[in-house]
Amino acid sequence: MRIRTGGASIDFGLLGAEAKALKKLKIRGLLRKHQVKLTFTAPAPGALALRLTTSSAAAKKATVLATGRAVFAAAGKKTVVLKLSSKGKKVLRHKRKLKATLSATFTPKGGAAISAKRSVSLKR
């Protein structure tokens, strides 16, 4: 996914690779490790925030399953750890299948935030 802001564009194609890493780990692996490590290549210095959320018909707000943050001093590659929240552990313990949304927000230093989302289906 390529997002354009003004004259610059940032490629969020890595969300596909991150989604694949989550699928490969599966629900059982997430519960065992309580985290998943994902790599991200920043195009410029800035901050990255990742969130894995799910929503249900009963819930009014989306439930945050996991979060992760990283700060890039310069453009380059970095490993971001997506850690399960206590509520995320509780939700995953009782699910065999789950549809979740992985969202990434990159805020370049001195610039506006850029966001991208990707749907992920997790299985036990």
Phi and psi in radians as a Rosetta constraint file:
Dihedral C 1 N 2 CA 2 C 2 CIRCULARHARMONIC -1.936 0.35
Dihedral N 2 CA 2 C 2 N 3 CIRCULARHARMONIC 2.260 0.35
Dihedral C 2 N 3 CA 3 C 3 CIRCULARHARMONIC -2.042 0.35
Dihedral N 3 CA 3 C 3 N 4 CIRCULARHARMONIC 2.311 0.35
Dihedral C 3 N 4 CA 4 C 4 CIRCULARHARMONIC -1.880 0.35
Dihedral N 4 CA 4 C 4 N 5 CIRCULARHARMONIC 2.342 0.35
Dihedral C 4 N 5 CA 5 C 5 CIRCULARHARMONIC -2.343 0.35
Dihedral N 5 CA 5 C 5 N 6 CIRCULARHARMONIC 1.977 0.35
Dihedral C 5 N 6 CA 6 C 6 CIRCULARHARMONIC 1.100 0.35
Dihedral N 6 CA 6 C 6 N 7 CIRCULARHARMONIC -2.156 0.35
Dihedral C 6 N 7 CA 7 C 7 CIRCULARHARMONIC -1.605 0.35
Dihedral N 7 CA 7 C 7 N 8 CIRCULARHARMONIC -0.349 0.35
Dihedral C 7 N 8 CA 8 C 8 CIRCULARHARMONIC -1.629 0.35
Dihedral N 8 CA 8 C 8 N 9 CIRCULARHARMONIC 2.654 0.35
Dihedral C 8 N 9 CA 9 C 9 CIRCULARHARMONIC -2.324 0.35
Dihedral N 9 CA 9 C 9 N 10 CIRCULARHARMONIC 2.522 0.35
Dihedral C 9 N 10 CA 10 C 10 CIRCULARHARMONIC -2.135 0.35
Dihedral N 10 CA 10 C 10 N 11 CIRCULARHARMONIC 2.327 0.35
Dihedral C 10 N 11 CA 11 C 11 CIRCULARHARMONIC -1.602 0.35
Dihedral N 11 CA 11 C 11 N 12 CIRCULARHARMONIC 2.024 0.35
Dihedral C 11 N 12 CA 12 C 12 CIRCULARHARMONIC -1.737 0.35
Dihedral N 12 CA 12 C 12 N 13 CIRCULARHARMONIC 0.587 0.35
Dihedral C 12 N 13 CA 13 C 13 CIRCULARHARMONIC -1.107 0.35
Dihedral N 13 CA 13 C 13 N 14 CIRCULARHARMONIC -0.374 0.35
Dihedral C 13 N 14 CA 14 C 14 CIRCULARHARMONIC -1.180 0.35
Dihedral N 14 CA 14 C 14 N 15 CIRCULARHARMONIC -0.332 0.35
Dihedral C 14 N 15 CA 15 C 15 CIRCULARHARMONIC -1.064 0.35
Dihedral N 15 CA 15 C 15 N 16 CIRCULARHARMONIC -0.523 0.35
Dihedral C 15 N 16 CA 16 C 16 CIRCULARHARMONIC -1.135 0.35
Dihedral N 16 CA 16 C 16 N 17 CIRCULARHARMONIC -0.760 0.35
Dihedral C 16 N 17 CA 17 C 17 CIRCULARHARMONIC -1.171 0.35
Dihedral N 17 CA 17 C 17 N 18 CIRCULARHARMONIC -0.657 0.35
Dihedral C 17 N 18 CA 18 C 18 CIRCULARHARMONIC -1.173 0.35
Dihedral N 18 CA 18 C 18 N 19 CIRCULARHARMONIC -0.703 0.35
Dihedral C 18 N 19 CA 19 C 19 CIRCULARHARMONIC -1.113 0.35
Dihedral N 19 CA 19 C 19 N 20 CIRCULARHARMONIC -0.687 0.35
Dihedral C 19 N 20 CA 20 C 20 CIRCULARHARMONIC -1.124 0.35
Dihedral N 20 CA 20 C 20 N 21 CIRCULARHARMONIC -0.674 0.35
Dihedral C 20 N 21 CA 21 C 21 CIRCULARHARMONIC -1.115 0.35
Dihedral N 21 CA 21 C 21 N 22 CIRCULARHARMONIC -0.688 0.35
Dihedral C 21 N 22 CA 22 C 22 CIRCULARHARMONIC -1.161 0.35
Dihedral N 22 CA 22 C 22 N 23 CIRCULARHARMONIC -0.764 0.35
Dihedral C 22 N 23 CA 23 C 23 CIRCULARHARMONIC -1.079 0.35
Dihedral N 23 CA 23 C 23 N 24 CIRCULARHARMONIC -0.716 0.35
Dihedral C 23 N 24 CA 24 C 24 CIRCULARHARMONIC -1.148 0.35
Dihedral N 24 CA 24 C 24 N 25 CIRCULARHARMONIC -0.671 0.35
Dihedral C 24 N 25 CA 25 C 25 CIRCULARHARMONIC -1.209 0.35
Dihedral N 25 CA 25 C 25 N 26 CIRCULARHARMONIC -0.592 0.35
Dihedral C 25 N 26 CA 26 C 26 CIRCULARHARMONIC 1.164 0.35
Dihedral N 26 CA 26 C 26 N 27 CIRCULARHARMONIC 2.997 0.35
Dihedral C 26 N 27 CA 27 C 27 CIRCULARHARMONIC -1.106 0.35
Dihedral N 27 CA 27 C 27 N 28 CIRCULARHARMONIC -0.769 0.35
Dihedral C 27 N 28 CA 28 C 28 CIRCULARHARMONIC -1.048 0.35
Dihedral N 28 CA 28 C 28 N 29 CIRCULARHARMONIC -0.764 0.35
Dihedral C 28 N 29 CA 29 C 29 CIRCULARHARMONIC -1.148 0.35
Dihedral N 29 CA 29 C 29 N 30 CIRCULARHARMONIC -0.690 0.35
Dihedral C 29 N 30 CA 30 C 30 CIRCULARHARMONIC -1.091 0.35
Dihedral N 30 CA 30 C 30 N 31 CIRCULARHARMONIC -0.734 0.35
Dihedral C 30 N 31 CA 31 C 31 CIRCULARHARMONIC -1.175 0.35
Dihedral N 31 CA 31 C 31 N 32 CIRCULARHARMONIC -0.600 0.35
Dihedral C 31 N 32 CA 32 C 32 CIRCULARHARMONIC -1.274 0.35
Dihedral N 32 CA 32 C 32 N 33 CIRCULARHARMONIC -0.770 0.35
Dihedral C 32 N 33 CA 33 C 33 CIRCULARHARMONIC -1.582 0.35
Dihedral N 33 CA 33 C 33 N 34 CIRCULARHARMONIC -0.380 0.35
Dihedral C 33 N 34 CA 34 C 34 CIRCULARHARMONIC 1.140 0.35
Dihedral N 34 CA 34 C 34 N 35 CIRCULARHARMONIC 0.143 0.35
Dihedral C 34 N 35 CA 35 C 35 CIRCULARHARMONIC -2.857 0.35
Dihedral N 35 CA 35 C 35 N 36 CIRCULARHARMONIC 2.888 0.35
Dihedral C 35 N 36 CA 36 C 36 CIRCULARHARMONIC -2.463 0.35
Dihedral N 36 CA 36 C 36 N 37 CIRCULARHARMONIC 2.397 0.35
Dihedral C 36 N 37 CA 37 C 37 CIRCULARHARMONIC -1.713 0.35
Dihedral N 37 CA 37 C 37 N 38 CIRCULARHARMONIC 2.259 0.35
Dihedral C 37 N 38 CA 38 C 38 CIRCULARHARMONIC -2.212 0.35
Dihedral N 38 CA 38 C 38 N 39 CIRCULARHARMONIC 2.496 0.35
Dihedral C 38 N 39 CA 39 C 39 CIRCULARHARMONIC -1.741 0.35
Dihedral N 39 CA 39 C 39 N 40 CIRCULARHARMONIC 2.526 0.35
Dihedral C 39 N 40 CA 40 C 40 CIRCULARHARMONIC -2.433 0.35
Dihedral N 40 CA 40 C 40 N 41 CIRCULARHARMONIC 2.381 0.35
Dihedral C 40 N 41 CA 41 C 41 CIRCULARHARMONIC -1.832 0.35
Dihedral N 41 CA 41 C 41 N 42 CIRCULARHARMONIC 2.016 0.35
Dihedral C 41 N 42 CA 42 C 42 CIRCULARHARMONIC -1.524 0.35
Dihedral N 42 CA 42 C 42 N 43 CIRCULARHARMONIC 2.358 0.35
Dihedral C 42 N 43 CA 43 C 43 CIRCULARHARMONIC -1.368 0.35
Dihedral N 43 CA 43 C 43 N 44 CIRCULARHARMONIC -0.293 0.35
Dihedral C 43 N 44 CA 44 C 44 CIRCULARHARMONIC -2.745 0.35
Dihedral N 44 CA 44 C 44 N 45 CIRCULARHARMONIC 2.930 0.35
Dihedral C 44 N 45 CA 45 C 45 CIRCULARHARMONIC -1.106 0.35
Dihedral N 45 CA 45 C 45 N 46 CIRCULARHARMONIC 2.507 0.35
Dihedral C 45 N 46 CA 46 C 46 CIRCULARHARMONIC 2.876 0.35
Dihedral N 46 CA 46 C 46 N 47 CIRCULARHARMONIC -2.897 0.35
Dihedral C 46 N 47 CA 47 C 47 CIRCULARHARMONIC -2.114 0.35
Dihedral N 47 CA 47 C 47 N 48 CIRCULARHARMONIC 2.486 0.35
Dihedral C 47 N 48 CA 48 C 48 CIRCULARHARMONIC -2.093 0.35
Dihedral N 48 CA 48 C 48 N 49 CIRCULARHARMONIC 2.345 0.35
Dihedral C 48 N 49 CA 49 C 49 CIRCULARHARMONIC -2.203 0.35
Dihedral N 49 CA 49 C 49 N 50 CIRCULARHARMONIC 2.240 0.35
Dihedral C 49 N 50 CA 50 C 50 CIRCULARHARMONIC -2.003 0.35
Dihedral N 50 CA 50 C 50 N 51 CIRCULARHARMONIC 2.490 0.35
Dihedral C 50 N 51 CA 51 C 51 CIRCULARHARMONIC -2.441 0.35
Dihedral N 51 CA 51 C 51 N 52 CIRCULARHARMONIC 2.378 0.35
Dihedral C 51 N 52 CA 52 C 52 CIRCULARHARMONIC -1.966 0.35
Dihedral N 52 CA 52 C 52 N 53 CIRCULARHARMONIC 2.038 0.35
Dihedral C 52 N 53 CA 53 C 53 CIRCULARHARMONIC -2.217 0.35
Dihedral N 53 CA 53 C 53 N 54 CIRCULARHARMONIC 2.787 0.35
Dihedral C 53 N 54 CA 54 C 54 CIRCULARHARMONIC -2.445 0.35
Dihedral N 54 CA 54 C 54 N 55 CIRCULARHARMONIC 2.693 0.35
Dihedral C 54 N 55 CA 55 C 55 CIRCULARHARMONIC -2.282 0.35
Dihedral N 55 CA 55 C 55 N 56 CIRCULARHARMONIC 2.665 0.35
Dihedral C 55 N 56 CA 56 C 56 CIRCULARHARMONIC -2.264 0.35
Dihedral N 56 CA 56 C 56 N 57 CIRCULARHARMONIC 2.901 0.35
Dihedral C 56 N 57 CA 57 C 57 CIRCULARHARMONIC -1.143 0.35
Dihedral N 57 CA 57 C 57 N 58 CIRCULARHARMONIC -0.578 0.35
Dihedral C 57 N 58 CA 58 C 58 CIRCULARHARMONIC -1.326 0.35
Dihedral N 58 CA 58 C 58 N 59 CIRCULARHARMONIC -0.576 0.35
Dihedral C 58 N 59 CA 59 C 59 CIRCULARHARMONIC -1.408 0.35
Dihedral N 59 CA 59 C 59 N 60 CIRCULARHARMONIC 2.409 0.35
Dihedral C 59 N 60 CA 60 C 60 CIRCULARHARMONIC -1.444 0.35
Dihedral N 60 CA 60 C 60 N 61 CIRCULARHARMONIC -0.574 0.35
Dihedral C 60 N 61 CA 61 C 61 CIRCULARHARMONIC -1.974 0.35
Dihedral N 61 CA 61 C 61 N 62 CIRCULARHARMONIC 2.749 0.35
Dihedral C 61 N 62 CA 62 C 62 CIRCULARHARMONIC -1.221 0.35
Dihedral N 62 CA 62 C 62 N 63 CIRCULARHARMONIC 2.484 0.35
Dihedral C 62 N 63 CA 63 C 63 CIRCULARHARMONIC -1.572 0.35
Dihedral N 63 CA 63 C 63 N 64 CIRCULARHARMONIC 2.209 0.35
Dihedral C 63 N 64 CA 64 C 64 CIRCULARHARMONIC -1.448 0.35
Dihedral N 64 CA 64 C 64 N 65 CIRCULARHARMONIC 2.040 0.35
Dihedral C 64 N 65 CA 65 C 65 CIRCULARHARMONIC -1.521 0.35
Dihedral N 65 CA 65 C 65 N 66 CIRCULARHARMONIC -0.703 0.35
Dihedral C 65 N 66 CA 66 C 66 CIRCULARHARMONIC -2.703 0.35
Dihedral N 66 CA 66 C 66 N 67 CIRCULARHARMONIC 2.683 0.35
Dihedral C 66 N 67 CA 67 C 67 CIRCULARHARMONIC -2.443 0.35
Dihedral N 67 CA 67 C 67 N 68 CIRCULARHARMONIC 2.755 0.35
Dihedral C 67 N 68 CA 68 C 68 CIRCULARHARMONIC -2.751 0.35
Dihedral N 68 CA 68 C 68 N 69 CIRCULARHARMONIC 2.594 0.35
Dihedral C 68 N 69 CA 69 C 69 CIRCULARHARMONIC -2.417 0.35
Dihedral N 69 CA 69 C 69 N 70 CIRCULARHARMONIC 2.632 0.35
Dihedral C 69 N 70 CA 70 C 70 CIRCULARHARMONIC -2.629 0.35
Dihedral N 70 CA 70 C 70 N 71 CIRCULARHARMONIC 2.541 0.35
Dihedral C 70 N 71 CA 71 C 71 CIRCULARHARMONIC -2.031 0.35
Dihedral N 71 CA 71 C 71 N 72 CIRCULARHARMONIC 2.233 0.35
Dihedral C 71 N 72 CA 72 C 72 CIRCULARHARMONIC -1.816 0.35
Dihedral N 72 CA 72 C 72 N 73 CIRCULARHARMONIC 2.081 0.35
Dihedral C 72 N 73 CA 73 C 73 CIRCULARHARMONIC -1.318 0.35
Dihedral N 73 CA 73 C 73 N 74 CIRCULARHARMONIC -0.506 0.35
Dihedral C 73 N 74 CA 74 C 74 CIRCULARHARMONIC -2.562 0.35
Dihedral N 74 CA 74 C 74 N 75 CIRCULARHARMONIC 2.929 0.35
Dihedral C 74 N 75 CA 75 C 75 CIRCULARHARMONIC -1.100 0.35
Dihedral N 75 CA 75 C 75 N 76 CIRCULARHARMONIC 2.474 0.35
Dihedral C 75 N 76 CA 76 C 76 CIRCULARHARMONIC 2.689 0.35
Dihedral N 76 CA 76 C 76 N 77 CIRCULARHARMONIC -3.028 0.35
Dihedral C 76 N 77 CA 77 C 77 CIRCULARHARMONIC -1.671 0.35
Dihedral N 77 CA 77 C 77 N 78 CIRCULARHARMONIC 2.489 0.35
Dihedral C 77 N 78 CA 78 C 78 CIRCULARHARMONIC -2.630 0.35
Dihedral N 78 CA 78 C 78 N 79 CIRCULARHARMONIC 2.614 0.35
Dihedral C 78 N 79 CA 79 C 79 CIRCULARHARMONIC -1.608 0.35
Dihedral N 79 CA 79 C 79 N 80 CIRCULARHARMONIC 2.262 0.35
Dihedral C 79 N 80 CA 80 C 80 CIRCULARHARMONIC -1.950 0.35
Dihedral N 80 CA 80 C 80 N 81 CIRCULARHARMONIC 2.286 0.35
Dihedral C 80 N 81 CA 81 C 81 CIRCULARHARMONIC -1.692 0.35
Dihedral N 81 CA 81 C 81 N 82 CIRCULARHARMONIC 2.078 0.35
Dihedral C 81 N 82 CA 82 C 82 CIRCULARHARMONIC -1.655 0.35
Dihedral N 82 CA 82 C 82 N 83 CIRCULARHARMONIC 1.905 0.35
Dihedral C 82 N 83 CA 83 C 83 CIRCULARHARMONIC -1.762 0.35
Dihedral N 83 CA 83 C 83 N 84 CIRCULARHARMONIC 2.404 0.35
Dihedral C 83 N 84 CA 84 C 84 CIRCULARHARMONIC -1.205 0.35
Dihedral N 84 CA 84 C 84 N 85 CIRCULARHARMONIC 2.457 0.35
Dihedral C 84 N 85 CA 85 C 85 CIRCULARHARMONIC -1.511 0.35
Dihedral N 85 CA 85 C 85 N 86 CIRCULARHARMONIC 2.897 0.35
Dihedral C 85 N 86 CA 86 C 86 CIRCULARHARMONIC -1.110 0.35
Dihedral N 86 CA 86 C 86 N 87 CIRCULARHARMONIC -0.662 0.35
Dihedral C 86 N 87 CA 87 C 87 CIRCULARHARMONIC -1.194 0.35
Dihedral N 87 CA 87 C 87 N 88 CIRCULARHARMONIC -0.615 0.35
Dihedral C 87 N 88 CA 88 C 88 CIRCULARHARMONIC -1.106 0.35
Dihedral N 88 CA 88 C 88 N 89 CIRCULARHARMONIC -0.743 0.35
Dihedral C 88 N 89 CA 89 C 89 CIRCULARHARMONIC -1.061 0.35
Dihedral N 89 CA 89 C 89 N 90 CIRCULARHARMONIC -0.734 0.35
Dihedral C 89 N 90 CA 90 C 90 CIRCULARHARMONIC -1.106 0.35
Dihedral N 90 CA 90 C 90 N 91 CIRCULARHARMONIC -0.765 0.35
Dihedral C 90 N 91 CA 91 C 91 CIRCULARHARMONIC -1.162 0.35
Dihedral N 91 CA 91 C 91 N 92 CIRCULARHARMONIC -0.816 0.35
Dihedral C 91 N 92 CA 92 C 92 CIRCULARHARMONIC -1.152 0.35
Dihedral N 92 CA 92 C 92 N 93 CIRCULARHARMONIC -0.547 0.35
Dihedral C 92 N 93 CA 93 C 93 CIRCULARHARMONIC -1.020 0.35
Dihedral N 93 CA 93 C 93 N 94 CIRCULARHARMONIC -0.537 0.35
Dihedral C 93 N 94 CA 94 C 94 CIRCULARHARMONIC -1.816 0.35
Dihedral N 94 CA 94 C 94 N 95 CIRCULARHARMONIC 0.087 0.35
Dihedral C 94 N 95 CA 95 C 95 CIRCULARHARMONIC -1.906 0.35
Dihedral N 95 CA 95 C 95 N 96 CIRCULARHARMONIC 2.485 0.35
Dihedral C 95 N 96 CA 96 C 96 CIRCULARHARMONIC -1.693 0.35
Dihedral N 96 CA 96 C 96 N 97 CIRCULARHARMONIC -0.641 0.35
Dihedral C 96 N 97 CA 97 C 97 CIRCULARHARMONIC -2.331 0.35
Dihedral N 97 CA 97 C 97 N 98 CIRCULARHARMONIC 2.610 0.35
Dihedral C 97 N 98 CA 98 C 98 CIRCULARHARMONIC -2.689 0.35
Dihedral N 98 CA 98 C 98 N 99 CIRCULARHARMONIC 2.328 0.35
Dihedral C 98 N 99 CA 99 C 99 CIRCULARHARMONIC -1.735 0.35
Dihedral N 99 CA 99 C 99 N 100 CIRCULARHARMONIC 2.206 0.35
Dihedral C 99 N 100 CA 100 C 100 CIRCULARHARMONIC -2.289 0.35
Dihedral N 100 CA 100 C 100 N 101 CIRCULARHARMONIC 2.911 0.35
Dihedral C 100 N 101 CA 101 C 101 CIRCULARHARMONIC -2.114 0.35
Dihedral N 101 CA 101 C 101 N 102 CIRCULARHARMONIC 2.183 0.35
Dihedral C 101 N 102 CA 102 C 102 CIRCULARHARMONIC -1.706 0.35
Dihedral N 102 CA 102 C 102 N 103 CIRCULARHARMONIC 2.097 0.35
Dihedral C 102 N 103 CA 103 C 103 CIRCULARHARMONIC -2.116 0.35
Dihedral N 103 CA 103 C 103 N 104 CIRCULARHARMONIC 2.405 0.35
Dihedral C 103 N 104 CA 104 C 104 CIRCULARHARMONIC -2.129 0.35
Dihedral N 104 CA 104 C 104 N 105 CIRCULARHARMONIC 2.354 0.35
Dihedral C 104 N 105 CA 105 C 105 CIRCULARHARMONIC -2.211 0.35
Dihedral N 105 CA 105 C 105 N 106 CIRCULARHARMONIC 2.073 0.35
Dihedral C 105 N 106 CA 106 C 106 CIRCULARHARMONIC -1.930 0.35
Dihedral N 106 CA 106 C 106 N 107 CIRCULARHARMONIC 2.183 0.35
Dihedral C 106 N 107 CA 107 C 107 CIRCULARHARMONIC -1.989 0.35
Dihedral N 107 CA 107 C 107 N 108 CIRCULARHARMONIC 1.819 0.35
Dihedral C 107 N 108 CA 108 C 108 CIRCULARHARMONIC -1.155 0.35
Dihedral N 108 CA 108 C 108 N 109 CIRCULARHARMONIC 2.614 0.35
Dihedral C 108 N 109 CA 109 C 109 CIRCULARHARMONIC -1.035 0.35
Dihedral N 109 CA 109 C 109 N 110 CIRCULARHARMONIC 2.098 0.35
Dihedral C 109 N 110 CA 110 C 110 CIRCULARHARMONIC 1.327 0.35
Dihedral N 110 CA 110 C 110 N 111 CIRCULARHARMONIC 0.262 0.35
Dihedral C 110 N 111 CA 111 C 111 CIRCULARHARMONIC -2.228 0.35
Dihedral N 111 CA 111 C 111 N 112 CIRCULARHARMONIC -3.113 0.35
Dihedral C 111 N 112 CA 112 C 112 CIRCULARHARMONIC -1.519 0.35
Dihedral N 112 CA 112 C 112 N 113 CIRCULARHARMONIC 2.630 0.35
Dihedral C 112 N 113 CA 113 C 113 CIRCULARHARMONIC -1.205 0.35
Dihedral N 113 CA 113 C 113 N 114 CIRCULARHARMONIC 2.510 0.35
Dihedral C 113 N 114 CA 114 C 114 CIRCULARHARMONIC -2.153 0.35
Dihedral N 114 CA 114 C 114 N 115 CIRCULARHARMONIC 2.249 0.35
Dihedral C 114 N 115 CA 115 C 115 CIRCULARHARMONIC -2.140 0.35
Dihedral N 115 CA 115 C 115 N 116 CIRCULARHARMONIC 2.661 0.35
Dihedral C 115 N 116 CA 116 C 116 CIRCULARHARMONIC -2.573 0.35
Dihedral N 116 CA 116 C 116 N 117 CIRCULARHARMONIC 2.606 0.35
Dihedral C 116 N 117 CA 117 C 117 CIRCULARHARMONIC -2.259 0.35
Dihedral N 117 CA 117 C 117 N 118 CIRCULARHARMONIC 2.656 0.35
Dihedral C 117 N 118 CA 118 C 118 CIRCULARHARMONIC -2.568 0.35
Dihedral N 118 CA 118 C 118 N 119 CIRCULARHARMONIC 2.348 0.35
Dihedral C 118 N 119 CA 119 C 119 CIRCULARHARMONIC -1.433 0.35
Dihedral N 119 CA 119 C 119 N 120 CIRCULARHARMONIC 2.440 0.35
Dihedral C 119 N 120 CA 120 C 120 CIRCULARHARMONIC -2.311 0.35
Dihedral N 120 CA 120 C 120 N 121 CIRCULARHARMONIC 2.320 0.35
Dihedral C 120 N 121 CA 121 C 121 CIRCULARHARMONIC -1.842 0.35
Dihedral N 121 CA 121 C 121 N 122 CIRCULARHARMONIC 2.084 0.35
Dihedral C 121 N 122 CA 122 C 122 CIRCULARHARMONIC -1.827 0.35
Dihedral N 122 CA 122 C 122 N 123 CIRCULARHARMONIC 2.473 0.35
Dihedral C 122 N 123 CA 123 C 123 CIRCULARHARMONIC -2.190 0.35
Dihedral N 123 CA 123 C 123 N 124 CIRCULARHARMONIC 2.754 0.35
